[in-house]
Every structure is written in structure tokens, then in C-alpha cells.
Amino acid sequence: MAGKFARSWNLMKASAAVLRSDKALMMFPLLSGLCCLLVAASFIIPIAVAAAGMEHVSRDTLPIGWYVATFAFYLVQYFVIIFFNTALAGAALQRLRGKPTSLSAGFDIAKSRIGAIFGYALIAATVGLLLRALQERLGFVGRLVAGLLGLAWTVATFLVVPVLANEKIGPMEAVQRSVELLKRTWGENLIGNAGIGVVFGLLTFVAIVIAGALVVGALTTESMPLIIAAIAVAVIGLTLLALVQASLQGIYSAALYQYAEEGTVGGGFDQALLEKAFRSKD
């Protein structure tokens, strides 16, 4: 187990080397997050009003309008997330292949695949709504089943975004391609991606503890400027940490796609390390 986490740590460091060479890649998840906040704000008020009018409505008899609104929210959110992730993956693939890249180059790639991105967002929104309905109607069992199905969906579609960024195929073909590439290279062994999640989960926990202590310390001074500064530092620190994680995961997925497709990974990555960490189960 220690060896697995060590390899994951090495992969994260390799991803960080690529990110350090082009810090502008963090703009993609930043813009994605800002757009998602705007989308959420545009939906939250009407949905909250509708929910208030359905206080006495059973979950088993929710009106169709509720599901339509939820589906629309999922669709727009997924489209925004997938669009920016595709831009990040496209730029990362160019960087990994030693080609010059930029924010505009990443956005050009995403815009050229906007039809497929919308199609995949439609699929993802449908899956999300079905899992949500399953959770609401079957209680604890539904939440358990939905969690397992959601995990399986996440694994199956792990490489869809870099596929969309690099291949001119439709959304369903992209899902099938993702499954094919995963089986070909490392099957269900998601050590590296899980390792990044674990490492950043720990870092986020530590950051929250430090931020909490900082804010509490500022509160004891009863100085409004210090309190505002402490809150600002905490928010900025946690936001930067989230941006680095999102960027690393995008670069990581692009590198895995390139390795699965071409047998090489490009700049910043140790191919032997990837072969060891993501060896096929066969």
C-alpha cells in the first residue's frame, strides 16, 4: 500500500512539473468555477421558490416541472464544466507534446468540439438526473446504489474529456473510447488519480484547520480589518489549493490519454513510472 501511494505522489509531482512550466493552465478551472457560480445563482432562486411551494409534496409525487428544472440545471452546469475541462485537456496535450500553447489555443480546441461537448453534457445530465431520482425514491438503498453507479460512471468516463479534445468523434463514441482506453492500459487500477485525491484531501484538511485558526485568532482581536484580512487569506488559500488540484487532475488525465493512445506521455512525465503504476491487469 505504501508503494502505491509513493507512486501516486511521484505522478503528482510530475504533473506539477508540467503545471509549473505553464501556470496559465490554472485559468481554465478558475473560469470554470466562476461560470458555475453564475449558473448556480441563475437557477437557485427559482428552484428555491419552487421548493418552498412544494413543502408538503411527497418525493414520490414531485411534479414534472421540478425534474425539468433540475435537468436543465445539470445540463448547463455539465456543459460549462466539460467545455473548460476540454480546453484544459487540449492545452495540456499540446504542452505534453512539446508544442506551444495558450489559453486561446485551449479555448479554440473546446470551441471546435462544442457540438460533441453539448452532446456529452446531455448524456451526463441524464445520468445525473436518473441517479438523483434513484436517491430520492429509494432512500438509503437508493443512495447506496446511486453511489456505486456514480462511481462506475466516473471510472468509465474518466478519459472522455481528453478524447473529446483530441478526436473528432461524437459523445457516445467518446464514452466507448474512454472505456476502451481504460481497459487497454490500466483497467480499474486508478491508483494515481485516487492518490491525487487523497493527497489534496489531506492538504485541504490541513488548510482548513490553519484557516480556521487564523480566523478565530483574528476574531479574538475584535479588529475588523484583521478579521477581513484573515477571511480573505483563508478564502484565497483554499481557492488556490482547489485550482492547483483541478489543474493537476486535468493534466494527469491528458497524460494518461496520451499514454494509452500513443504509448508515450511527453514532457514532465516518467514513462517507466506510468507503466509501473498503470500496468494492465492482464
Secondary structure, 3 states (H helix, E strand, C coil): CHHHHHHHHHHHHHHHHHHHHCHHHHHHHHHHHHHHHHHHHHHHHHHHHHHHCCCCCCHHHCCHHHHHHHHHHHHHHHHHHHHHHHHHHHHHHHHHCCCCCCHHHHHHHHHHCHHHHHHHHHHHHHHHHHHHHHHHHHHHHHHHHHHHHHHHHHHHCCCHHHHHHHCCCCHHHHHHHHHHHHHHHCCCCCHHHHHHHHHHHHHHHHHHHHHHHHHHHHHHHCCHHHHHHHHHHHHHHHHHHHHHHHHHHHHHHHHHHHHHHHCCCCCCCCHHHHHHHCCCCC
